[in-house]
Amino acid sequence: MAAVAMAHGINANLLRRWVREAELGRGAVALPPQATSQAPAKTTAPAFVPMQLPAPGAAPAIRIELRRGATAINVSWPVEAADACAAWMRELLR
């Protein structure tokens, strides 16, 4: 659940609350006890409201520029493989 929340840029606790409320069959936040003692107001049934999510952007990358004399090399390495990038840099700089 946390991964889904992070992928969509929302707080995991908020997503858990939404799921719990959906499982309980209510789409709104529960009212405090003193608010429920009044005459119930007419409510409509909760409905699904579709929303457009932004397209996922390019994955972040480690960018390295190496210069030696007249030669320049630009390296772009995925952040998910940062440990492999570090090993490559160690070997390169030996």
MDAnalysis code that builds the backbone (N, CA, C; Angstrom):
import MDAnalysis as mda
import numpy as np

u = mda.Universe.empty(282, n_residues=94, atom_resindex=np.repeat(np.arange(94), 3), trajectory=True)
u.add_TopologyAttr("name", ["N", "CA", "C"] * 94)
u.add_TopologyAttr("resid", np.arange(1, 95))
u.add_TopologyAttr("resname", ["MET", "ALA", "ALA", "VAL", "ALA", "MET", "ALA", "HIS", "GLY", "ILE", "ASN", "ALA", "ASN", "LEU", "LEU", "ARG", "ARG", "TRP", "VAL", "ARG", "GLU", "ALA", "GLU", "LEU", "GLY", "ARG", "GLY", "ALA", "VAL", "ALA", "LEU", "PRO", "PRO", "GLN", "ALA", "THR", "SER", "GLN", "ALA", "PRO", "ALA", "LYS", "THR", "THR", "ALA", "PRO", "ALA", "PHE", "VAL", "PRO", "MET", "GLN", "LEU", "PRO", "ALA", "PRO", "GLY", "ALA", "ALA", "PRO", "ALA", "ILE", "ARG", "ILE", "GLU", "LEU", "ARG", "ARG", "GLY", "ALA", "THR", "ALA", "ILE", "ASN", "VAL", "SER", "TRP", "PRO", "VAL", "GLU", "ALA", "ALA", "ASP", "ALA", "CYS", "ALA", "ALA", "TRP", "MET", "ARG", "GLU", "LEU", "LEU", "ARG"])
u.atoms.positions = np.array([
    [0.824, -1.180, 0.000],
    [0.000, 0.000, 0.000],
    [0.873, 1.250, 0.000],
    [1.986, 1.203, 0.731],
    [2.890, 2.349, 0.782],
    [3.489, 2.622, -0.599],
    [3.832, 1.569, -1.324],
    [4.420, 1.745, -2.657],
    [3.420, 2.377, -3.619],
    [2.166, 1.975, -3.526],
    [1.136, 2.556, -4.390],
    [0.965, 4.029, -4.062],
    [0.920, 4.354, -2.773],
    [0.771, 5.751, -2.360],
    [1.941, 6.593, -2.860],
    [3.161, 6.093, -2.689],
    [4.341, 6.833, -3.139],
    [4.335, 7.015, -4.648],
    [3.919, 5.985, -5.373],
    [3.900, 6.069, -6.833],
    [2.939, 7.149, -7.323],
    [1.910, 7.430, -6.527],
    [0.923, 8.430, -6.931],
    [1.057, 9.740, -6.174],
    [2.115, 9.859, -5.369],
    [2.400, 11.116, -4.692],
    [1.428, 11.467, -3.578],
    [0.865, 10.454, -2.902],
    [-0.019, 10.742, -1.777],
    [0.530, 10.083, -0.523],
    [0.067, 10.531, 0.625],
    [0.510, 10.006, 1.902],
    [-0.069, 8.612, 2.106],
    [0.751, 7.675, 2.561],
    [0.310, 6.294, 2.763],
    [-0.793, 6.208, 3.820],
    [-0.727, 7.038, 4.856],
    [-1.768, 7.017, 5.889],
    [-3.113, 7.450, 5.317],
    [-3.093, 8.416, 4.411],
    [-4.325, 8.867, 3.773],
    [-4.920, 7.745, 2.928],
    [-4.077, 7.041, 2.177],
    [-4.552, 5.920, 1.368],
    [-5.146, 4.826, 2.257],
    [-4.486, 4.517, 3.374],
    [-5.020, 3.505, 4.291],
    [-6.396, 3.910, 4.817],
    [-6.546, 5.206, 5.147],
    [-7.840, 5.684, 5.638],
    [-8.910, 5.534, 4.569],
    [-8.573, 5.875, 3.316],
    [-9.536, 5.737, 2.218],
    [-9.957, 4.277, 2.051],
    [-9.002, 3.369, 2.114],
    [-9.313, 1.942, 1.955],
    [-10.190, 1.477, 3.106],
    [-9.837, 1.863, 4.345],
    [-10.630, 1.460, 5.507],
    [-12.062, 1.987, 5.389],
    [-12.222, 3.235, 4.978],
    [-13.560, 3.804, 4.819],
    [-14.329, 3.105, 3.701],
    [-13.654, 2.748, 2.637],
    [-14.317, 2.047, 1.538],
    [-14.762, 0.653, 1.997],
    [-13.930, -0.018, 2.796],
    [-14.291, -1.340, 3.300],
    [-15.474, -1.266, 4.267],
    [-15.570, -0.170, 5.006],
    [-16.688, 0.009, 5.933],
    [-17.943, 0.488, 5.222],
    [-17.814, 0.822, 3.953],
    [-18.966, 1.222, 3.161],
    [-19.360, 2.668, 3.298],
    [-18.425, 3.491, 3.707],
    [-18.742, 4.917, 3.772],
    [-17.659, 5.681, 3.028],
    [-18.073, 6.680, 2.313],
    [-17.129, 7.441, 1.507],
    [-16.692, 8.724, 2.153],
    [-17.269, 9.078, 3.300],
    [-16.925, 10.333, 3.955],
    [-16.253, 10.048, 5.285],
    [-15.609, 11.040, 5.840],
    [-14.948, 10.911, 7.132],
    [-16.016, 10.772, 8.210],
    [-15.780, 9.910, 9.187],
    [-16.735, 9.699, 10.275],
    [-16.880, 10.973, 11.091],
    [-18.102, 11.273, 11.497],
    [-18.373, 12.455, 12.307],
    [-18.153, 12.134, 13.776],
    [-17.752, 13.124, 14.573],
    [-17.600, 12.888, 16.001],
    [-18.957, 12.569, 16.637],
    [-18.995, 11.884, 17.816],
    [-20.257, 11.469, 18.425],
    [-21.247, 12.606, 18.640],
    [-20.804, 13.798, 19.062],
    [-21.733, 14.889, 19.306],
    [-22.392, 15.367, 18.015],
    [-21.759, 15.207, 16.888],
    [-22.336, 15.642, 15.612],
    [-23.386, 14.658, 15.123],
    [-23.306, 13.394, 15.534],
    [-24.259, 12.392, 15.061],
    [-25.552, 12.392, 15.856],
    [-25.612, 13.115, 16.992],
    [-26.823, 13.136, 17.791],
    [-27.908, 14.011, 17.165],
    [-27.543, 14.852, 16.201],
    [-28.511, 15.689, 15.517],
    [-29.264, 14.851, 14.504],
    [-30.341, 15.437, 13.975],
    [-31.103, 14.738, 12.941],
    [-30.199, 14.513, 11.742],
    [-30.187, 13.295, 11.211],
    [-29.288, 13.020, 10.086],
    [-29.713, 13.805, 8.847],
    [-28.735, 14.389, 8.200],
    [-28.997, 15.124, 6.963],
    [-29.082, 14.128, 5.817],
    [-29.850, 14.468, 4.812],
    [-29.975, 13.593, 3.651],
    [-28.649, 13.606, 2.895],
    [-28.119, 12.438, 2.647],
    [-26.843, 12.335, 1.937],
    [-27.029, 11.491, 0.692],
    [-26.143, 11.681, -0.231],
    [-26.156, 10.859, -1.441],
    [-25.142, 9.741, -1.267],
    [-25.353, 8.686, -1.978],
    [-24.436, 7.553, -1.902],
    [-23.081, 7.951, -2.468],
    [-22.004, 7.470, -1.859],
    [-20.680, 7.782, -2.395],
    [-20.531, 7.198, -3.798],
    [-19.834, 7.923, -4.628],
    [-19.628, 7.477, -6.000],
    [-18.154, 7.612, -6.363],
    [-17.745, 6.817, -7.290],
    [-16.370, 6.891, -7.774],
    [-16.208, 8.124, -8.650],
    [-15.180, 8.904, -8.375],
    [-14.891, 10.094, -9.174],
    [-13.535, 9.881, -9.834],
    [-13.512, 9.676, -11.156],
    [-12.217, 9.465, -11.817],
    [-11.413, 10.763, -11.848],
    [-10.113, 10.635, -11.730],
    [-9.256, 11.810, -11.857],
    [-8.042, 11.478, -12.701],
    [-7.592, 12.464, -13.410],
    [-6.437, 12.310, -14.287],
    [-5.168, 12.445, -13.468],
    [-4.318, 11.437, -13.495],
    [-3.041, 11.489, -12.804],
    [-1.968, 11.920, -13.785],
    [-0.982, 12.665, -13.311],
    [0.100, 13.056, -14.208],
    [0.890, 11.839, -14.666],
    [1.373, 11.903, -15.898],
    [2.181, 10.809, -16.430],
    [3.481, 10.728, -15.637],
    [3.949, 9.512, -15.354],
    [5.202, 9.398, -14.615],
    [6.345, 10.000, -15.422],
    [7.155, 10.781, -14.745],
    [8.286, 11.430, -15.408],
    [9.444, 10.470, -15.579],
    [10.460, 10.975, -16.169],
    [11.657, 10.161, -16.358],
    [12.261, 9.831, -14.993],
    [12.752, 8.626, -14.855],
    [13.364, 8.210, -13.598],
    [14.603, 9.051, -13.345],
    [14.844, 9.423, -12.093],
    [16.035, 10.216, -11.789],
    [17.301, 9.425, -12.107],
    [18.319, 10.151, -12.480],
    [19.566, 9.496, -12.872],
    [20.756, 10.200, -12.238],
    [21.827, 9.444, -12.063],
    [23.106, 9.984, -11.616],
    [23.831, 10.451, -12.867],
    [24.236, 11.693, -12.895],
    [24.924, 12.236, -14.069],
    [26.378, 12.555, -13.699],
    [27.296, 12.026, -14.491],
    [28.725, 12.194, -14.241],
    [29.369, 12.694, -15.522],
    [30.227, 13.710, -15.398],
    [30.996, 14.199, -16.548],
    [32.475, 14.017, -16.221],
    [33.166, 13.280, -17.085],
    [34.594, 13.026, -16.919],
    [35.356, 13.755, -18.011],
    [36.414, 14.448, -17.628],
    [37.262, 15.145, -18.604],
    [38.718, 14.734, -18.377],
    [39.366, 14.418, -19.465],
    [40.790, 14.115, -19.431],
    [41.381, 14.680, -20.711],
    [42.089, 15.782, -20.572],
    [42.641, 16.452, -21.755],
    [41.501, 16.985, -22.619],
    [41.536, 16.657, -23.896],
    [40.512, 17.124, -24.833],
    [39.310, 16.181, -24.890],
    [39.369, 15.094, -24.125],
    [38.288, 14.110, -24.167],
    [37.314, 14.350, -23.013],
    [36.026, 14.315, -23.323],
    [34.978, 14.454, -22.296],
    [33.995, 13.295, -22.454],
    [33.628, 12.696, -21.348],
    [32.662, 11.596, -21.345],
    [31.537, 11.967, -20.386],
    [30.287, 11.875, -20.842],
    [29.118, 12.098, -19.995],
    [28.442, 10.753, -19.752],
    [28.216, 10.435, -18.483],
    [27.599, 9.171, -18.101],
    [26.294, 9.476, -17.367],
    [25.251, 8.764, -17.739],
    [23.968, 8.872, -17.041],
    [23.639, 7.477, -16.510],
    [23.485, 7.357, -15.187],
    [23.303, 6.065, -14.551],
    [21.999, 6.093, -13.755],
    [21.139, 5.052, -13.864],
    [19.889, 5.059, -13.105],
    [20.130, 5.049, -11.594],
    [19.365, 5.827, -10.871],
    [19.522, 5.913, -9.420],
    [19.303, 4.552, -8.765],
    [18.426, 3.733, -9.329],
    [18.162, 2.414, -8.753],
    [19.414, 1.548, -8.706],
    [20.392, 1.835, -9.553],
    [21.624, 1.044, -9.605],
    [22.806, 1.858, -9.080],
    [22.575, 2.671, -8.052],
    [23.629, 3.532, -7.509],
    [24.810, 2.718, -6.991],
    [24.552, 1.543, -6.418],
    [25.655, 0.717, -5.921],
    [26.556, 0.245, -7.060],
    [25.978, -0.086, -8.200],
    [26.784, -0.485, -9.367],
    [27.571, 0.709, -9.900],
    [26.975, 1.882, -9.850],
    [27.671, 3.101, -10.298],
    [28.877, 3.365, -9.401],
    [28.704, 3.209, -8.092],
    [29.805, 3.425, -7.156],
    [30.942, 2.433, -7.414],
    [30.598, 1.172, -7.669],
    [31.629, 0.164, -7.957],
    [32.369, 0.516, -9.247],
    [31.636, 0.972, -10.252],
    [32.246, 1.359, -11.520],
    [33.199, 2.539, -11.323],
    [32.754, 3.524, -10.521],
    [33.609, 4.694, -10.268],
    [34.877, 4.303, -9.510],
    [34.742, 3.383, -8.527],
    [35.932, 2.927, -7.787],
    [36.952, 2.296, -8.725],
    [36.477, 1.447, -9.643],
    [37.378, 0.803, -10.592],
    [37.993, 1.811, -11.549],
    [37.208, 2.772, -11.976],
    [37.679, 3.782, -12.913],
    [38.767, 4.668, -12.295],
    [38.607, 4.997, -11.039],
    [39.527, 5.934, -10.357],
    [40.749, 5.248, -9.740],
    [40.867, 3.932, -9.868],
    [42.047, 3.240, -9.317],
    [43.285, 3.557, -10.073],
])
